[in-house]
């Protein structure tokens, strides 16, 4: 019995590393914490966004990974609101990365987003922004990975609000199709 368990465990461990190598489409979901959204008036906002992503990634060489992703933020649970709030958004990202081992990927996120801001009860603005981030993805099973990342977003100025900035930490799951 122990021998069979060892063989199955070894096969699962080896195959989860191969999912990165073969290239695969994936879907994912994450919860985050927006720790700081500020603007020129020093208003801040804390919230918990729910994000969904769809992407494709593959190893281009032995250790170099490249992925592309479409991201959608469906909503944000507000922790505090001093006037500047985001409600939903979407974007595109490129994820260049390096495999640290058979099951561990570290990557950068470079992307563009469009986010709906609600600075007051009577106004809404859809604003473009650029994203930079760092993350790590660890294989849990052959098709399921755990992902954690930090993303900084700088937005365009709008309607008297200049240079909104956002720091966000995300934790999520990614399911890779074979």
Buried (B, 14 or more C-beta within 10 A) or exposed (E): EEEEEEEEEEEEBEBBBBBBEEBBEBEBBBEBBBBEBBBEEEBBBBBBBBBBBEBBBBBEEEEEBBBEBBBBBEEBEBEEEEBBBBBBBBBBBBBBBEBEEBBBBBBBBBBBBBBBBBBEEEEEBEBEBBBBBBBBBBBBEBBBBEBBBBBBBEBEEBEEBEEBBBBBBBEBEBBBEE
